[in-house]
Amino acid sequence: MKIAIFNAREYDKRYFDRYNRNYPHELLYVDTHLDESTLVLATDADAICVFVNDPVPAPLLKRMSRQGVRMLALRSAGFNHVDVAAANELGILVANVPGYSPYAVAEHAVGLILALIRRLVRAQARVREGNFSLEGLMGYDLHGKTVGVVGTGKIGSVFARIMHGFGCNLLGNDPVQSEDCRALGMRYVSFESLCRHSDIISLHCPLLPETRHLIDEQAVAEMRDRVCLINTSRGGVIDTSAIIRGLKSGKIGYLGLDVYEEEENLFFEDHSDSVISDDTFARLLTFNNVMVTGHQAYFTHEAITNIARSTLENVTEFEKTGSCANQLISS
């Protein structure tokens, strides 16, 4: 099959080329984002491959269908950027890459926690300037702290296992309870109770209508003073304006973000020679107790390997059988 891979970075090309040696697919790399004006670059493509920062709404899917596209291959686990229901109606199969590396994202969340509560970035900057004073660098032990895990699927479960290793007490919130997490001693509680009793809250839930702005003004008010809040799931789970107010009031003591609600036109691009026009994001960067990474949590050799391999396997399975084990069906 001919696969048009949009917004393809050099690392995407290296890994897809490496694993496509096992398949007969024709890969067309398109450096730009997918939208109605760039779809023409995928003429004659049987499948289109996109990442999380390329929205695929119903009007674009209709044009894809008219152009003869039969499959939308996502090189991500998340799919909230795609109108899956519209794709199903149009007969375009949508497949994702679930669980490409839960360790990558979970470990990144732990890295954010350690960097924040031990003030590692500030400490490194001081040492580079020859300043070895410890004033303002006081941290706290993870051992004995209560960690709230919102979403205990594959990533949340790996994260919980790591925090259990630090000697933390675990609280969980998820409609489906994980036996692995329960075996670690995790207690499942209501979201409100998790907010009230957690020293650290880490978000690992998908972005659904019921989780959009899950962290809002009310949730922040319920949290412990000086809470450490981590989000490596989806930006829309957090109401950024409410978080900024929580930072200003001191309610939120530490904030680690790998995702941002309006990241679509910001992340994965080099803006170092321009002014960031997003005032809300710029405001976040002014706080010295905030750490932001640009959707980097998934970015490991193992994860990119699994993404490339699984994406090609999805397309191959569809080509051979007309279906795919990882296809998405709108509920």
NUVEX-952585 format. One record per residue (C-alpha): residue number from 1; residue in three letters; x, y, z. Coordinates in steps of 0.001 Angstrom, whole numbers, plus 500000, padded with zeros to 6 digits. Each point is the difference from the previous one (the first is absolute). Layout:
# NUVEX-952585
NUM / ala / X / Y / Z
...
***
This chain:
# NUVEX-952585
1 / met / 500000 / 500000 / 500000
2 / lys / 501017 / 503591 / 499495
3 / ile / 500173 / 501756 / 503376
4 / ala / 500230 / 503799 / 500246
5 / ile / 501692 / 500828 / 503310
6 / phe / 499208 / 503594 / 500923
7 / asn / 502052 / 502261 / 502244
8 / ala / 502857 / 497525 / 499646
9 / arg / 503139 / 500859 / 501948
10 / glu / 503447 / 498648 / 499234
11 / tyr / 499721 / 497487 / 502838
12 / asp / 496646 / 498800 / 498612
13 / lys / 501600 / 499416 / 496621
14 / arg / 502937 / 498074 / 501449
15 / tyr / 497853 / 497618 / 502008
16 / phe / 497288 / 499498 / 497353
17 / asp / 502603 / 499357 / 497299
18 / arg / 501762 / 497499 / 502259
19 / tyr / 496903 / 497913 / 500726
20 / asn / 498385 / 500369 / 496598
21 / arg / 502741 / 497727 / 498663
22 / asn / 497790 / 497170 / 501228
23 / tyr / 496969 / 501285 / 498080
24 / pro / 499251 / 500937 / 496394
25 / his / 498428 / 503372 / 500829
26 / glu / 500790 / 503183 / 498091
27 / leu / 500703 / 502788 / 502496
28 / leu / 499373 / 503620 / 499047
29 / tyr / 501364 / 502446 / 502564
30 / val / 498251 / 503352 / 500255
31 / asp / 501791 / 502548 / 502186
32 / thr / 496962 / 502177 / 500618
33 / his / 496859 / 499552 / 502103
34 / leu / 496912 / 498341 / 498571
35 / asp / 497116 / 502328 / 499215
36 / glu / 497610 / 500661 / 497118
37 / ser / 502626 / 501963 / 498082
38 / thr / 502763 / 497387 / 500330
39 / leu / 497892 / 496888 / 499427
40 / val / 500717 / 500288 / 496282
41 / leu / 503618 / 499058 / 500784
42 / ala / 498719 / 496504 / 500792
43 / thr / 498422 / 499370 / 496598
44 / asp / 499744 / 496259 / 499267
45 / ala / 500797 / 499101 / 503603
46 / asp / 498029 / 497048 / 501367
47 / ala / 500765 / 500913 / 503604
48 / ile / 500858 / 503199 / 501819
49 / cys / 502095 / 499973 / 503160
50 / val / 499813 / 502857 / 502534
51 / phe / 501218 / 500867 / 503489
52 / val / 498082 / 501569 / 502897
53 / asn / 500509 / 503609 / 498854
54 / asp / 498108 / 499554 / 496739
55 / pro / 496233 / 500376 / 500580
56 / val / 497864 / 497901 / 497661
57 / pro / 496416 / 501320 / 500157
58 / ala / 497012 / 498779 / 497997
59 / pro / 500367 / 502435 / 497036
60 / leu / 503598 / 498916 / 499471
61 / leu / 499010 / 496337 / 500241
62 / lys / 497352 / 500545 / 497312
63 / arg / 502612 / 501435 / 497659
64 / met / 502315 / 497094 / 500810
65 / ser / 497229 / 497561 / 499121
66 / arg / 499363 / 501725 / 496674
67 / gln / 503731 / 499836 / 499287
68 / gly / 499977 / 496225 / 500498
69 / val / 501652 / 499744 / 503418
70 / arg / 498922 / 496762 / 501667
71 / met / 501936 / 500096 / 503272
72 / leu / 501130 / 502552 / 502576
73 / ala / 503000 / 498595 / 501879
74 / leu / 500723 / 501843 / 503230
75 / arg / 503533 / 499857 / 501299
76 / ser / 498720 / 500621 / 503520
77 / ala / 497862 / 498357 / 502631
78 / gly / 497804 / 503076 / 500466
79 / phe / 497284 / 500656 / 497441
80 / asn / 498046 / 502983 / 501334
81 / his / 501291 / 502035 / 497037
82 / val / 498012 / 497820 / 497560
83 / asp / 496255 / 499901 / 499375
84 / val / 499862 / 496215 / 500208
85 / ala / 496204 / 499891 / 499595
86 / ala / 500211 / 501899 / 496700
87 / ala / 502794 / 497730 / 498787
88 / asn / 497924 / 496903 / 500833
89 / glu / 497041 / 501393 / 498032
90 / leu / 502207 / 500757 / 497012
91 / gly / 501552 / 496530 / 500005
92 / ile / 503492 / 501259 / 500883
93 / leu / 501631 / 497619 / 502453
94 / val / 501792 / 501771 / 502866
95 / ala / 502680 / 498109 / 501930
96 / asn / 502195 / 501166 / 502855
97 / val / 503141 / 498692 / 501704
98 / pro / 498969 / 499107 / 503559
99 / gly / 502603 / 499466 / 502674
100 / tyr / 503068 / 500775 / 497882
101 / ser / 502019 / 500658 / 503183
102 / pro / 498208 / 500637 / 503284
103 / tyr / 503428 / 500091 / 501647
104 / ala / 501096 / 503037 / 497980
105 / val / 497101 / 502191 / 501131
106 / ala / 499905 / 498708 / 503581
107 / glu / 503733 / 500515 / 500471
108 / his / 499774 / 503517 / 498567
109 / ala / 497271 / 500843 / 502518
110 / val / 502290 / 498828 / 502803
111 / gly / 502828 / 502066 / 498515
112 / leu / 497819 / 503117 / 500121
113 / ile / 499145 / 499328 / 503636
114 / leu / 503643 / 499607 / 501034
115 / ala / 501140 / 503031 / 498003
116 / leu / 497304 / 502148 / 501619
117 / ile / 500064 / 498947 / 503643
118 / arg / 503822 / 499888 / 500116
119 / arg / 500288 / 503249 / 497953
120 / leu / 502551 / 498416 / 497687
121 / val / 499756 / 502531 / 497159
122 / arg / 500619 / 502956 / 502316
123 / ala / 502826 / 498124 / 501729
124 / gln / 501729 / 499225 / 496697
125 / ala / 499704 / 503626 / 498849
126 / arg / 501575 / 501198 / 503262
127 / val / 502911 / 497587 / 499798
128 / arg / 500756 / 501089 / 496439
129 / glu / 500316 / 503552 / 501329
130 / gly / 502276 / 498891 / 502840
131 / asn / 497265 / 500432 / 502614
132 / phe / 499962 / 497054 / 502408
133 / ser / 497600 / 501468 / 502543
134 / leu / 497199 / 497679 / 501101
135 / glu / 497633 / 502811 / 500944
136 / gly / 496650 / 499541 / 498224
137 / leu / 500787 / 496447 / 498905
138 / met / 498343 / 498102 / 502861
139 / gly / 498036 / 497003 / 498698
140 / tyr / 498125 / 497176 / 501672
141 / asp / 500144 / 496202 / 500168
142 / leu / 497716 / 497973 / 497778
143 / his / 500035 / 497189 / 502556
144 / gly / 496767 / 500003 / 502003
145 / lys / 498215 / 502522 / 497786
146 / thr / 496539 / 499313 / 498589
147 / val / 499846 / 499858 / 496215
148 / gly / 496677 / 500212 / 498181
149 / val / 499867 / 498279 / 496609
150 / val / 497136 / 501079 / 497753
151 / gly / 499676 / 497274 / 497373
152 / thr / 501506 / 496605 / 500797
153 / gly / 500268 / 498450 / 496570
154 / lys / 503333 / 498834 / 498606
155 / ile / 501853 / 503269 / 500561
156 / gly / 498379 / 500783 / 503337
157 / ser / 500756 / 496503 / 501261
158 / val / 503692 / 500262 / 499070
159 / phe / 500152 / 503419 / 501666
160 / ala / 498369 / 498602 / 503149
161 / arg / 502538 / 497167 / 500118
162 / ile / 502892 / 502474 / 499837
163 / met / 498537 / 502213 / 502723
164 / his / 499373 / 496933 / 502160
165 / gly / 503707 / 499312 / 499679
166 / phe / 500692 / 503424 / 501512
167 / gly / 497906 / 499003 / 503018
168 / cys / 496976 / 502144 / 499137
169 / asn / 496413 / 499398 / 501038
170 / leu / 497775 / 499587 / 496950
171 / leu / 496504 / 501297 / 499306
172 / gly / 498275 / 499237 / 496712
173 / asn / 497050 / 501261 / 498027
174 / asp / 498757 / 498116 / 496957
175 / pro / 496644 / 498475 / 498982
176 / val / 501867 / 496731 / 499431
177 / gln / 502186 / 498937 / 502896
178 / ser / 503381 / 498418 / 499304
179 / glu / 500759 / 496784 / 501851
180 / asp / 503720 / 500754 / 499589
181 / cys / 499522 / 503337 / 501754
182 / arg / 497889 / 498486 / 502739
183 / ala / 502763 / 497465 / 500600
184 / leu / 502334 / 502935 / 500667
185 / gly / 497680 / 501167 / 502762
186 / met / 498249 / 502701 / 497977
187 / arg / 496671 / 501128 / 501414
188 / tyr / 497408 / 501088 / 497457
189 / val / 498137 / 503116 / 501086
190 / ser / 497803 / 502690 / 498493
191 / phe / 501691 / 502721 / 497988
192 / glu / 499142 / 502553 / 502674
193 / ser / 501549 / 497836 / 502731
194 / leu / 503120 / 499461 / 497897
195 / cys / 500398 / 503766 / 499604
196 / arg / 499548 / 500608 / 503745
197 / his / 502483 / 497385 / 501195
198 / ser / 502812 / 499930 / 497406
199 / asp / 503354 / 501749 / 500316
200 / ile / 500660 / 499237 / 496332
201 / ile / 497376 / 499533 / 497269
202 / ser / 500957 / 498473 / 496651
203 / leu / 497563 / 499906 / 497090
204 / his / 499977 / 496943 / 497718
205 / cys / 496433 / 500046 / 498693
206 / pro / 498808 / 500370 / 496391
207 / leu / 498349 / 503201 / 498796
208 / leu / 496274 / 499253 / 499874
209 / pro / 496969 / 502274 / 500427
210 / glu / 499857 / 498994 / 503667
211 / thr / 503711 / 500705 / 500597
212 / arg / 500269 / 503326 / 498149
213 / his / 501013 / 502623 / 502570
214 / leu / 499903 / 497355 / 502704
215 / ile / 502498 / 502215 / 501806
216 / asp / 497987 / 503191 / 500335
217 / glu / 499467 / 502704 / 502612
218 / gln / 498055 / 497671 / 502280
219 / ala / 502561 / 497188 / 499758
220 / val / 502841 / 502400 / 500822
221 / ala / 498079 / 501279 / 503023
222 / glu / 499674 / 496414 / 501274
223 / met / 503738 / 499324 / 499770
224 / arg / 502501 / 500140 / 502825
225 / asp / 502021 / 503184 / 500297
226 / arg / 503270 / 499907 / 498013
227 / val / 498906 / 496919 / 498050
228 / cys / 502198 / 498697 / 497191
229 / leu / 497919 / 499546 / 496835
230 / ile / 501307 / 498059 / 496976
231 / asn / 498337 / 499607 / 496599
232 / thr / 501437 / 497698 / 497344
233 / ser / 496601 / 498929 / 498609
234 / arg / 498160 / 502594 / 497899
235 / gly / 500034 / 503768 / 500332
236 / gly / 496228 / 500350 / 500019
237 / val / 499731 / 498097 / 503290
238 / ile / 501159 / 503222 / 501677
239 / asp / 498316 / 503416 / 500000
240 / thr / 503177 / 502051 / 499618
241 / ser / 498463 / 503227 / 501288
242 / ala / 498953 / 498258 / 503219
243 / ile / 503504 / 498576 / 500386
244 / ile / 501598 / 503433 / 499615
245 / arg / 497744 / 501369 / 502720
246 / gly / 500997 / 497057 / 502187
247 / leu / 503675 / 500760 / 499409
248 / lys / 499527 / 503684 / 500824
249 / ser / 498187 / 499202 / 503233
250 / gly / 502619 / 497441 / 501039
251 / lys / 497456 / 497175 / 500059
252 / ile / 502029 / 498206 / 497331
253 / gly / 503581 / 499737 / 501184
254 / tyr / 501436 / 498226 / 496973
255 / leu / 498685 / 499469 / 496473
256 / gly / 501486 / 497665 / 497396
257 / leu / 498486 / 499936 / 496511
258 / asp / 500920 / 498017 / 496923
259 / val / 496760 / 500938 / 498249
260 / tyr / 498072 / 503233 / 499571
261 / glu / 496422 / 500666 / 498999
262 / glu / 500955 / 502233 / 497056
263 / glu / 503189 / 498179 / 499007
264 / glu / 498901 / 499262 / 496441
265 / asn / 501750 / 503015 / 498419
266 / leu / 502750 / 500239 / 502603
267 / phe / 501632 / 496676 / 500801
268 / phe / 502311 / 498055 / 497652
269 / glu / 501124 / 503249 / 498316
270 / asp / 502978 / 502319 / 500568
271 / his / 498704 / 503387 / 501186
272 / ser / 503321 / 501194 / 501413
273 / asp / 500247 / 502854 / 497494
274 / ser / 496451 / 501248 / 500489
275 / val / 497775 / 501316 / 502759
276 / ile / 497556 / 497485 / 501472
277 / ser / 496590 / 501525 / 499326
278 / asp / 498120 / 497770 / 502441
279 / asp / 499734 / 502260 / 503067
280 / thr / 498735 / 497193 / 502247
281 / phe / 502946 / 497758 / 499178
282 / ala / 502430 / 502899 / 500358
283 / arg / 498555 / 500693 / 503453
284 / leu / 500625 / 496385 / 501028
285 / leu / 503675 / 500345 / 499130
286 / thr / 500447 / 502912 / 502425
287 / phe / 499574 / 497777 / 503090
288 / asn / 503194 / 498529 / 501436
289 / asn / 498076 / 497032 / 501413
290 / val / 498681 / 498939 / 496579
291 / met / 501777 / 497609 / 497643
292 / val / 498752 / 499518 / 496445
293 / thr / 501259 / 497520 / 497418
294 / gly / 498655 / 500004 / 496457
295 / his / 498097 / 496695 / 499749
296 / gln / 503285 / 498199 / 500551
297 / ala / 498889 / 497294 / 502434
298 / tyr / 499464 / 497356 / 497311
299 / phe / 503267 / 500795 / 498225
300 / thr / 502299 / 497021 / 500610
301 / his / 501729 / 497603 / 497627
302 / glu / 497738 / 497187 / 501169
303 / ala / 496810 / 502015 / 499503
304 / ile / 500867 / 501281 / 496518
305 / thr / 501023 / 496472 / 499003
306 / asn / 496644 / 498622 / 501144
307 / ile / 498063 / 502822 / 498346
308 / ala / 501621 / 499454 / 496603
309 / arg / 499753 / 496216 / 500171
310 / ser / 496401 / 499925 / 501285
311 / thr / 498805 / 502605 / 497501
312 / leu / 501375 / 497966 / 497111
313 / glu / 498511 / 496829 / 501483
314 / asn / 496598 / 501723 / 500226
315 / val / 500136 / 501013 / 496341
316 / thr / 501160 / 496539 / 498941
317 / glu / 497207 / 498302 / 501923
318 / phe / 497436 / 502332 / 498433
319 / glu / 501404 / 499350 / 496515
320 / lys / 499792 / 496231 / 500473
321 / thr / 496707 / 499649 / 501897
322 / gly / 498077 / 503261 / 499626
323 / ser / 500000 / 500459 / 503762
324 / cys / 502475 / 500561 / 502829
325 / ala / 500239 / 498909 / 503622
326 / asn / 500795 / 503586 / 501022
327 / gln / 497186 / 501635 / 498062
328 / leu / 497898 / 502565 / 501834
329 / ile / 496221 / 499774 / 500089
330 / ser / 497933 / 502924 / 501222
331 / ser / 497761 / 499064 / 502915
***
